Amino acid sequence: MSETIYQDVFDAEIVLTDSVKTTIFQKHPEVGDFFDRVAGILSDPDEIRRSVRNVHVLLYYQYDAAILKGKWLVVVVKQVDRNFVSTIYATDQIKSGEQVWKKSI
């Protein structure tokens, strides 16, 4: 199984397997418009939140006014034995949940 390894804002390794990437493109075809931004979203997010449903899940957010008429790009990372990308999508707003990190302005 092939995988891509990214570094996040905390210098942690984040893994994206090819099988998860394929599933993401099937469920969220719009991701193709900004998939090349995944490394930047992880290494330079605007905000990181902890999921309210699962304490082992972090949501990395980066806003882009040019994507789909202005959306938050989200990379969801599950922290188990390794940190791995579980999905990627675009949304209108940041979800509730504990703010783990926010970019200084």
N, CA, C and O atoms as a Tinker XYZ file with bonds, in Angstrom:
   420  protein
     1  N      0.850000   -1.181000    0.000000    73     2
     2  CA     0.000000    0.000000    0.000000    64     1     3
     3  C      0.893000    1.241000    0.000000    63     2     4     5
     4  O      1.791000    1.371000    0.831000    81     3
     5  N      0.641000    2.128000   -0.920000    73     3     6
     6  CA     1.415000    3.351000   -1.034000    64     5     7
     7  C      0.812000    4.437000   -0.143000    63     6     8     9
     8  O     -0.392000    4.452000    0.114000    81     7
     9  N      1.667000    5.334000    0.317000    73     7    10
    10  CA     1.183000    6.411000    1.167000    64     9    11
    11  C      2.008000    7.666000    0.960000    63    10    12    13
    12  O      3.159000    7.613000    0.526000    81    11
    13  N      1.394000    8.798000    1.279000    73    11    14
    14  CA     2.064000   10.092000    1.251000    64    13    15
    15  C      2.174000   10.562000    2.691000    63    14    16    17
    16  O      1.225000   10.440000    3.465000    81    15
    17  N      3.337000   11.099000    3.049000    73    15    18
    18  CA     3.540000   11.583000    4.410000    64    17    19
    19  C      3.709000   13.095000    4.367000    63    18    20    21
    20  O      4.536000   13.631000    3.629000    81    19
    21  N      2.899000   13.766000    5.184000    73    19    22
    22  CA     2.931000   15.223000    5.314000    64    21    23
    23  C      3.444000   15.581000    6.705000    63    22    24    25
    24  O      3.476000   14.731000    7.595000    81    23
    25  N      3.842000   16.835000    6.893000    73    23    26
    26  CA     4.190000   17.372000    8.211000    64    25    27
    27  C      3.141000   18.420000    8.559000    63    26    28    29
    28  O      2.769000   19.236000    7.716000    81    27
    29  N      2.664000   18.398000    9.806000    73    27    30
    30  CA     1.690000   19.411000   10.195000    64    29    31
    31  C      2.384000   20.581000   10.894000    63    30    32    33
    32  O      3.611000   20.619000   10.980000    81    31
    33  N      1.606000   21.520000   11.385000    73    31    34
    34  CA     2.116000   22.729000   12.018000    64    33    35
    35  C      2.925000   22.415000   13.277000    63    34    36    37
    36  O      3.737000   23.237000   13.701000    81    35
    37  N      2.719000   21.242000   13.882000    73    35    38
    38  CA     3.461000   20.810000   15.066000    64    37    39
    39  C      4.646000   19.906000   14.706000    63    38    40    41
    40  O      5.281000   19.340000   15.596000    81    39
    41  N      4.947000   19.768000   13.416000    73    39    42
    42  CA     5.995000   18.880000   12.889000    64    41    43
    43  C      5.690000   17.400000   13.103000    63    42    44    45
    44  O      6.602000   16.572000   13.102000    81    43
    45  N      4.429000   17.066000   13.283000    73    43    46
    46  CA     4.021000   15.661000   13.387000    64    45    47
    47  C      3.818000   15.097000   11.985000    63    46    48    49
    48  O      3.404000   15.813000   11.074000    81    47
    49  N      4.111000   13.814000   11.819000    73    47    50
    50  CA     3.874000   13.154000   10.533000    64    49    51
    51  C      2.405000   12.792000   10.400000    63    50    52    53
    52  O      1.802000   12.233000   11.316000    81    51
    53  N      1.835000   13.122000    9.237000    73    51    54
    54  CA     0.448000   12.797000    8.916000    64    53    55
    55  C      0.478000   11.938000    7.662000    63    54    56    57
    56  O      1.068000   12.330000    6.655000    81    55
    57  N     -0.151000   10.771000    7.713000    73    55    58
    58  CA    -0.112000    9.804000    6.619000    64    57    59
    59  C     -1.428000    9.820000    5.845000    63    58    60    61
    60  O     -2.509000    9.854000    6.433000    81    59
    61  N     -1.318000    9.794000    4.523000    73    59    62
    62  CA    -2.482000    9.628000    3.645000    64    61    63
    63  C     -2.209000    8.420000    2.762000    63    62    64    65
    64  O     -1.306000    8.445000    1.926000    81    63
    65  N     -2.994000    7.363000    2.950000    73    63    66
    66  CA    -2.819000    6.165000    2.125000    64    65    67
    67  C     -3.553000    6.341000    0.798000    63    66    68    69
    68  O     -4.500000    7.121000    0.696000    81    67
    69  N     -3.104000    5.610000   -0.209000    73    67    70
    70  CA    -3.763000    5.675000   -1.515000    64    69    71
    71  C     -5.206000    5.197000   -1.447000    63    70    72    73
    72  O     -6.064000    5.726000   -2.154000    81    71
    73  N     -5.488000    4.204000   -0.606000    73    71    74
    74  CA    -6.866000    3.707000   -0.515000    64    73    75
    75  C     -7.791000    4.758000    0.090000    63    74    76    77
    76  O     -8.930000    4.904000   -0.353000    81    75
    77  N     -7.318000    5.491000    1.098000    73    75    78
    78  CA    -8.131000    6.569000    1.677000    64    77    79
    79  C     -8.295000    7.693000    0.657000    63    78    80    81
    80  O     -9.379000    8.263000    0.532000    81    79
    81  N     -7.234000    8.011000   -0.066000    73    79    82
    82  CA    -7.308000    9.053000   -1.096000    64    81    83
    83  C     -8.367000    8.697000   -2.137000    63    82    84    85
    84  O     -9.153000    9.558000   -2.531000    81    83
    85  N     -8.398000    7.458000   -2.581000    73    83    86
    86  CA    -9.399000    7.012000   -3.556000    64    85    87
    87  C    -10.805000    7.175000   -2.997000    63    86    88    89
    88  O    -11.699000    7.656000   -3.693000    81    87
    89  N    -11.005000    6.778000   -1.751000    73    87    90
    90  CA   -12.317000    6.911000   -1.110000    64    89    91
    91  C    -12.728000    8.374000   -0.999000    63    90    92    93
    92  O    -13.886000    8.715000   -1.239000    81    91
    93  N    -11.783000    9.238000   -0.637000    73    91    94
    94  CA   -12.076000   10.673000   -0.528000    64    93    95
    95  C    -12.547000   11.216000   -1.870000    63    94    96    97
    96  O    -13.549000   11.928000   -1.923000    81    95
    97  N    -11.856000   10.900000   -2.944000    73    95    98
    98  CA   -12.246000   11.396000   -4.270000    64    97    99
    99  C    -13.609000   10.861000   -4.700000    63    98   100   101
   100  O    -14.335000   11.540000   -5.425000    81    99
   101  N    -13.962000    9.665000   -4.267000    73    99   102
   102  CA   -15.284000    9.115000   -4.593000    64   101   103
   103  C    -16.382000    9.831000   -3.818000    63   102   104   105
   104  O    -17.432000   10.142000   -4.379000    81   103
   105  N    -16.151000   10.097000   -2.532000    73   103   106
   106  CA   -17.173000   10.721000   -1.688000    64   105   107
   107  C    -17.235000   12.234000   -1.840000    63   106   108   109
   108  O    -18.303000   12.831000   -1.698000    81   107
   109  N    -16.102000   12.855000   -2.129000    73   107   110
   110  CA   -16.007000   14.316000   -2.215000    64   109   111
   111  C    -15.263000   14.714000   -3.495000    63   110   112   113
   112  O    -14.112000   15.145000   -3.423000    81   111
   113  N    -15.901000   14.577000   -4.663000    73   111   114
   114  CA   -15.200000   14.879000   -5.919000    64   113   115
   115  C    -14.682000   16.313000   -6.008000    63   114   116   117
   116  O    -13.733000   16.581000   -6.745000    81   115
   117  N    -15.296000   17.239000   -5.265000    73   115   118
   118  CA   -14.845000   18.632000   -5.288000    64   117   119
   119  C    -13.431000   18.782000   -4.730000    63   118   120   121
   120  O    -12.775000   19.794000   -4.970000    81   119
   121  N    -12.963000   17.787000   -3.991000    73   119   122
   122  CA   -11.621000   17.819000   -3.419000    64   121   123
   123  C    -10.561000   17.913000   -4.518000    63   122   124   125
   124  O     -9.477000   18.452000   -4.291000    81   123
   125  N    -10.864000   17.399000   -5.684000    73   123   126
   126  CA    -9.925000   17.480000   -6.801000    64   125   127
   127  C     -9.512000   18.903000   -7.122000    63   126   128   129
   128  O     -8.417000   19.135000   -7.633000    81   127
   129  N    -10.395000   19.869000   -6.823000    73   127   130
   130  CA   -10.098000   21.279000   -7.089000    64   129   131
   131  C     -9.034000   21.849000   -6.161000    63   130   132   133
   132  O     -8.401000   22.852000   -6.491000    81   131
   133  N     -8.829000   21.228000   -5.014000    73   131   134
   134  CA    -7.853000   21.779000   -4.066000    64   133   135
   135  C     -6.975000   20.721000   -3.399000    63   134   136   137
   136  O     -6.323000   21.004000   -2.394000    81   135
   137  N     -6.953000   19.519000   -3.943000    73   135   138
   138  CA    -6.163000   18.452000   -3.321000    64   137   139
   139  C     -4.685000   18.817000   -3.193000    63   138   140   141
   140  O     -4.025000   18.404000   -2.240000    81   139
   141  N     -4.171000   19.579000   -4.136000    73   139   142
   142  CA    -2.764000   19.980000   -4.098000    64   141   143
   143  C     -2.453000   20.904000   -2.917000    63   142   144   145
   144  O     -1.289000   21.216000   -2.667000    81   143
   145  N     -3.471000   21.335000   -2.203000    73   143   146
   146  CA    -3.307000   22.232000   -1.057000    64   145   147
   147  C     -3.206000   21.488000    0.281000    63   146   148   149
   148  O     -3.004000   22.126000    1.314000    81   147
   149  N     -3.341000   20.173000    0.287000    73   147   150
   150  CA    -3.372000   19.406000    1.540000    64   149   151
   151  C     -2.135000   19.675000    2.396000    63   150   152   153
   152  O     -2.265000   19.915000    3.597000    81   151
   153  N     -0.953000   19.640000    1.813000    73   151   154
   154  CA     0.275000   19.873000    2.583000    64   153   155
   155  C      0.241000   21.238000    3.255000    63   154   156   157
   156  O      0.626000   21.367000    4.417000    81   155
   157  N     -0.216000   22.257000    2.534000    73   155   158
   158  CA    -0.296000   23.604000    3.091000    64   157   159
   159  C     -1.350000   23.746000    4.171000    63   158   160   161
   160  O     -1.155000   24.479000    5.140000    81   159
   161  N     -2.466000   23.048000    4.012000    73   159   162
   162  CA    -3.519000   23.093000    5.036000    64   161   163
   163  C     -2.994000   22.492000    6.339000    63   162   164   165
   164  O     -3.267000   23.017000    7.419000    81   163
   165  N     -2.250000   21.403000    6.243000    73   163   166
   166  CA    -1.703000   20.763000    7.441000    64   165   167
   167  C     -0.561000   21.565000    8.066000    63   166   168   169
   168  O     -0.475000   21.658000    9.290000    81   167
   169  N      0.308000   22.138000    7.253000    73   167   170
   170  CA     1.480000   22.843000    7.782000    64   169   171
   171  C      1.208000   24.299000    8.127000    63   170   172   173
   172  O      1.947000   24.897000    8.909000    81   171
   173  N      0.149000   24.881000    7.551000    73   171   174
   174  CA    -0.151000   26.296000    7.783000    64   173   175
   175  C     -1.663000   26.526000    7.867000    63   174   176   177
   176  O     -2.214000   27.310000    7.093000    81   175
   177  N     -2.338000   25.845000    8.805000    73   175   178
   178  CA    -3.791000   26.007000    8.908000    64   177   179
   179  C     -4.150000   27.352000    9.524000    63   178   180   181
   180  O     -3.324000   27.985000   10.181000    81   179
   181  N     -5.383000   27.779000    9.307000    73   179   182
   182  CA    -5.888000   28.962000   10.002000    64   181   183
   183  C     -6.320000   28.590000   11.416000    63   182   184   185
   184  O     -6.190000   29.384000   12.348000    81   183
   185  N     -6.831000   27.381000   11.559000    73   183   186
   186  CA    -7.326000   26.926000   12.858000    64   185   187
   187  C     -7.370000   25.401000   12.890000    63   186   188   189
   188  O     -7.553000   24.744000   11.865000    81   187
   189  N     -7.199000   24.857000   14.092000    73   187   190
   190  CA    -7.339000   23.416000   14.308000    64   189   191
   191  C     -8.328000   23.219000   15.452000    63   190   192   193
   192  O     -8.220000   23.853000   16.502000    81   191
   193  N     -9.292000   22.330000   15.231000    73   191   194
   194  CA   -10.296000   22.010000   16.260000    64   193   195
   195  C    -10.297000   20.512000   16.529000    63   194   196   197
   196  O    -10.008000   19.705000   15.645000    81   195
   197  N    -10.629000   20.153000   17.771000    73   195   198
   198  CA   -10.808000   18.754000   18.136000    64   197   199
   199  C    -12.268000   18.400000   17.892000    63   198   200   201
   200  O    -13.157000   19.182000   18.229000    81   199
   201  N    -12.521000   17.260000   17.323000    73   199   202
   202  CA   -13.881000   16.806000   17.054000    64   201   203
   203  C    -14.660000   16.645000   18.356000    63   202   204   205
   204  O    -14.121000   16.169000   19.355000    81   203
   205  N    -15.931000   17.045000   18.336000    73   203   206
   206  CA   -16.779000   16.834000   19.512000    64   205   207
   207  C    -17.209000   15.373000   19.616000    63   206   208   209
   208  O    -17.598000   14.923000   20.694000    81   207
   209  N    -17.145000   14.637000   18.527000    73   207   210
   210  CA   -17.572000   13.233000   18.509000    64   209   211
   211  C    -16.464000   12.251000   18.863000    63   210   212   213
   212  O    -16.731000   11.157000   19.360000    81   211
   213  N    -15.210000   12.647000   18.603000    73   211   214
   214  CA   -14.095000   11.727000   18.820000    64   213   215
   215  C    -12.866000   12.538000   19.232000    63   214   216   217
   216  O    -12.348000   13.320000   18.435000    81   215
   217  N    -12.402000   12.361000   20.453000    73   215   218
   218  CA   -11.273000   13.142000   20.963000    64   217   219
   219  C     -9.964000   12.841000   20.235000    63   218   220   221
   220  O     -8.986000   13.572000   20.396000    81   219
   221  N     -9.937000   11.785000   19.444000    73   219   222
   222  CA    -8.735000   11.409000   18.696000    64   221   223
   223  C     -8.734000   11.974000   17.275000    63   222   224   225
   224  O     -7.904000   11.588000   16.453000    81   223
   225  N     -9.662000   12.885000   16.988000    73   223   226
   226  CA    -9.781000   13.456000   15.645000    64   225   227
   227  C     -9.568000   14.966000   15.703000    63   226   228   229
   228  O    -10.197000   15.669000   16.494000    81   227
   229  N     -8.657000   15.453000   14.839000    73   227   230
   230  CA    -8.418000   16.884000   14.691000    64   229   231
   231  C     -8.860000   17.325000   13.307000    63   230   232   233
   232  O     -8.683000   16.604000   12.325000    81   231
   233  N     -9.443000   18.527000   13.241000    73   231   234
   234  CA    -9.877000   19.111000   11.974000    64   233   235
   235  C     -9.007000   20.333000   11.694000    63   234   236   237
   236  O     -9.019000   21.297000   12.459000    81   235
   237  N     -8.260000   20.292000   10.605000    73   235   238
   238  CA    -7.372000   21.373000   10.186000    64   237   239
   239  C     -8.123000   22.219000    9.161000    63   238   240   241
   240  O     -8.542000   21.710000    8.122000    81   239
   241  N     -8.293000   23.516000    9.454000    73   239   242
   242  CA    -9.072000   24.412000    8.596000    64   241   243
   243  C     -8.183000   25.466000    7.953000    63   242   244   245
   244  O     -7.262000   25.994000    8.577000    81   243
   245  N     -8.480000   25.761000    6.690000    73   243   246
   246  CA    -7.842000   26.876000    5.993000    64   245   247
   247  C     -8.888000   27.485000    5.067000    63   246   248   249
   248  O     -9.512000   26.778000    4.275000    81   247
   249  N     -9.077000   28.805000    5.169000    73   247   250
   250  CA   -10.091000   29.472000    4.348000    64   249   251
   251  C     -9.506000   29.859000    2.997000    63   250   252   253
   252  O     -8.350000   30.271000    2.899000    81   251
   253  N    -10.328000   29.718000    1.952000    73   251   254
   254  CA    -9.934000   30.143000    0.609000    64   253   255
   255  C    -11.140000   30.755000   -0.087000    63   254   256   257
   256  O    -12.109000   30.061000   -0.394000    81   255
   257  N    -11.074000   32.053000   -0.331000    73   255   258
   258  CA   -12.184000   32.772000   -0.973000    64   257   259
   259  C    -12.380000   32.342000   -2.420000    63   258   260   261
   260  O    -13.462000   32.533000   -2.976000    81   259
   261  N    -11.358000   31.767000   -3.039000    73   259   262
   262  CA   -11.442000   31.396000   -4.455000    64   261   263
   263  C    -12.027000   30.001000   -4.680000    63   262   264   265
   264  O    -12.417000   29.680000   -5.803000    81   263
   265  N    -12.096000   29.183000   -3.662000    73   263   266
   266  CA   -12.605000   27.815000   -3.809000    64   265   267
   267  C    -14.106000   27.795000   -3.569000    63   266   268   269
   268  O    -14.571000   28.184000   -2.498000    81   267
   269  N    -14.860000   27.346000   -4.555000    73   267   270
   270  CA   -16.309000   27.181000   -4.431000    64   269   271
   271  C    -16.985000   28.424000   -3.846000    63   270   272   273
   272  O    -17.868000   28.314000   -2.996000    81   271
   273  N    -16.566000   29.597000   -4.304000    73   271   274
   274  CA   -17.130000   30.889000   -3.865000    64   273   275
   275  C    -16.892000   31.169000   -2.384000    63   274   276   277
   276  O    -17.712000   31.822000   -1.738000    81   275
   277  N    -15.800000   30.691000   -1.851000    73   275   278
   278  CA   -15.422000   30.959000   -0.471000    64   277   279
   279  C    -15.784000   29.829000    0.465000    63   278   280   281
   280  O    -16.929000   29.722000    0.906000    81   279
   281  N    -14.820000   28.991000    0.769000    73   279   282
   282  CA   -15.060000   27.833000    1.642000    64   281   283
   283  C    -13.874000   27.622000    2.582000    63   282   284   285
   284  O    -12.754000   28.058000    2.318000    81   283
   285  N    -14.160000   26.946000    3.675000    73   283   286
   286  CA   -13.120000   26.422000    4.545000    64   285   287
   287  C    -12.714000   25.067000    3.988000    63   286   288   289
   288  O    -13.562000   24.197000    3.788000    81   287
   289  N    -11.437000   24.885000    3.738000    73   287   290
   290  CA   -10.910000   23.594000    3.313000    64   289   291
   291  C    -10.526000   22.847000    4.585000    63   290   292   293
   292  O     -9.857000   23.403000    5.456000    81   291
   293  N    -10.944000   21.601000    4.693000    73   291   294
   294  CA   -10.771000   20.845000    5.934000    64   293   295
   295  C    -10.050000   19.529000    5.657000    63   294   296   297
   296  O    -10.429000   18.768000    4.767000    81   295
   297  N     -9.009000   19.282000    6.435000    73   295   298
   298  CA    -8.340000   17.986000    6.424000    64   297   299
   299  C     -8.575000   17.381000    7.806000    63   298   300   301
   300  O     -8.197000   17.964000    8.823000    81   299
   301  N     -9.200000   16.212000    7.830000    73   299   302
   302  CA    -9.534000   15.537000    9.083000    64   301   303
   303  C     -8.468000   14.479000    9.363000    63   302   304   305
   304  O     -8.211000   13.603000    8.538000    81   303
   305  N     -7.856000   14.578000   10.543000    73   303   306
   306  CA    -6.759000   13.688000   10.916000    64   305   307
   307  C     -7.151000   12.892000   12.154000    63   306   308   309
   308  O     -7.527000   13.457000   13.181000    81   307
   309  N     -7.057000   11.588000   12.039000    73   307   310
   310  CA    -7.340000   10.701000   13.171000    64   309   311
   311  C     -6.013000   10.299000   13.804000    63   310   312   313
   312  O     -5.082000    9.878000   13.118000    81   311
   313  N     -5.945000   10.439000   15.125000    73   311   314
   314  CA    -4.728000   10.121000   15.869000    64   313   315
   315  C     -4.908000    8.775000   16.571000    63   314   316   317
   316  O     -5.606000    8.668000   17.579000    81   315
   317  N     -4.261000    7.756000   16.012000    73   315   318
   318  CA    -4.319000    6.421000   16.614000    64   317   319
   319  C     -2.864000    6.030000   16.869000    63   318   320   321
   320  O     -2.149000    6.764000   17.550000    81   319
   321  N     -2.413000    4.905000   16.346000    73   319   322
   322  CA    -0.998000    4.561000   16.449000    64   321   323
   323  C     -0.163000    5.534000   15.621000    63   322   324   325
   324  O      0.954000    5.896000   15.991000    81   323
   325  N     -0.734000    5.943000   14.499000    73   323   326
   326  CA    -0.135000    6.962000   13.627000    64   325   327
   327  C     -1.196000    8.023000   13.396000    63   326   328   329
   328  O     -2.385000    7.787000   13.611000    81   327
   329  N     -0.760000    9.183000   12.962000    73   327   330
   330  CA    -1.700000   10.229000   12.561000    64   329   331
   331  C     -2.008000   10.010000   11.094000    63   330   332   333
   332  O     -1.096000    9.990000   10.268000    81   331
   333  N     -3.282000    9.846000   10.753000    73   331   334
   334  CA    -3.602000    9.639000    9.351000    64   333   335
   335  C     -4.812000   10.452000    8.924000    63   334   336   337
   336  O     -5.730000   10.698000    9.706000    81   335
   337  N     -4.791000   10.864000    7.657000    73   335   338
   338  CA    -5.902000   11.609000    7.072000    64   337   339
   339  C     -7.064000   10.643000    6.907000    63   338   340   341
   340  O     -6.916000    9.577000    6.309000    81   339
   341  N     -8.231000   11.023000    7.445000    73   339   342
   342  CA    -9.411000   10.172000    7.273000    64   341   343
   343  C    -10.344000   10.716000    6.206000    63   342   344   345
   344  O    -11.048000    9.949000    5.550000    81   343
   345  N    -10.359000   12.046000    6.020000    73   343   346
   346  CA   -11.130000   12.627000    4.924000    64   345   347
   347  C    -10.689000   14.063000    4.684000    63   346   348   349
   348  O     -9.972000   14.658000    5.489000    81   347
   349  N    -11.135000   14.596000    3.562000    73   347   350
   350  CA   -10.857000   15.976000    3.168000    64   349   351
   351  C    -12.143000   16.493000    2.538000    63   350   352   353
   352  O    -12.784000   15.785000    1.761000    81   351
   353  N    -12.527000   17.732000    2.871000    73   351   354
   354  CA   -13.740000   18.291000    2.278000    64   353   355
   355  C    -13.728000   19.809000    2.389000    63   354   356   357
   356  O    -12.822000   20.384000    2.992000    81   355
   357  N    -14.727000   20.455000    1.811000    73   355   358
   358  CA   -14.912000   21.904000    1.905000    64   357   359
   359  C    -16.218000   22.163000    2.642000    63   358   360   361
   360  O    -17.183000   21.412000    2.500000    81   359
   361  N    -16.239000   23.243000    3.439000    73   359   362
   362  CA   -17.436000   23.564000    4.216000    64   361   363
   363  C    -17.605000   25.077000    4.324000    63   362   364   365
   364  O    -16.666000   25.839000    4.097000    81   363
   365  N    -18.822000   25.495000    4.674000    73   363   366
   366  CA   -19.123000   26.917000    4.821000    64   365   367
   367  C    -18.644000   27.493000    6.148000    63   366   368   369
   368  O    -18.372000   28.690000    6.242000    81   367
   369  N    -18.541000   26.655000    7.165000    73   367   370
   370  CA   -18.178000   27.176000    8.482000    64   369   371
   371  C    -17.376000   26.162000    9.285000    63   370   372   373
   372  O    -17.398000   24.961000    9.017000    81   371
   373  N    -16.665000   26.690000   10.279000    73   371   374
   374  CA   -15.897000   25.849000   11.188000    64   373   375
   375  C    -16.862000   25.157000   12.139000    63   374   376   377
   376  O    -17.798000   25.775000   12.647000    81   375
   377  N    -16.630000   23.880000   12.374000    73   375   378
   378  CA   -17.474000   23.095000   13.280000    64   377   379
   379  C    -17.178000   23.470000   14.735000    63   378   380   381
   380  O    -16.132000   24.041000   15.045000    81   379
   381  N    -18.118000   23.138000   15.613000    73   379   382
   382  CA   -17.869000   23.348000   17.036000    64   381   383
   383  C    -16.838000   22.328000   17.491000    63   382   384   385
   384  O    -16.545000   21.364000   16.782000    81   383
   385  N    -16.304000   22.545000   18.653000    73   383   386
   386  CA   -15.271000   21.665000   19.182000    64   385   387
   387  C    -14.174000   22.499000   19.802000    63   386   388   389
   388  O    -14.068000   23.697000   19.540000    81   387
   389  N    -13.370000   21.873000   20.614000    73   387   390
   390  CA   -12.291000   22.573000   21.300000    64   389   391
   391  C    -11.288000   23.125000   20.292000    63   390   392   393
   392  O    -10.821000   22.413000   19.403000    81   391
   393  N    -10.966000   24.413000   20.449000    73   391   394
   394  CA    -9.948000   25.016000   19.592000    64   393   395
   395  C     -8.582000   24.571000   20.119000    63   394   396   397
   396  O     -8.216000   24.873000   21.255000    81   395
   397  N     -7.843000   23.860000   19.290000    73   395   398
   398  CA    -6.533000   23.338000   19.672000    64   397   399
   399  C     -5.435000   24.329000   19.321000    63   398   400   401
   400  O     -4.450000   24.466000   20.047000    81   399
   401  N     -5.616000   25.019000   18.197000    73   399   402
   402  CA    -4.588000   25.939000   17.704000    64   401   403
   403  C     -5.245000   26.950000   16.779000    63   402   404   405
   404  O     -6.179000   26.615000   16.049000    81   403
   405  N     -4.755000   28.200000   16.808000    73   403   406
   406  CA    -5.247000   29.225000   15.884000    64   405   407
   407  C     -4.065000   30.065000   15.434000    63   406   408   409
   408  O     -3.190000   30.413000   16.227000    81   407
   409  N     -4.054000   30.387000   14.133000    73   407   410
   410  CA    -2.978000   31.188000   13.560000    64   409   411
   411  C     -3.004000   32.588000   14.167000    63   410   412   413
   412  O     -4.069000   33.187000   14.315000    81   411
   413  N     -1.842000   33.098000   14.513000    73   411   414
   414  CA    -1.735000   34.472000   15.001000    64   413   415
   415  C     -1.837000   35.430000   13.832000    63   414   416   417
   416  O     -1.273000   35.199000   12.762000    81   415
   417  N     -2.558000   36.495000   14.053000    73   415   418
   418  CA    -2.729000   37.484000   12.969000    64   417   419
   419  C     -1.750000   38.612000   13.152000    63   418   420
   420  O     -1.728000   39.546000   12.351000    81   419
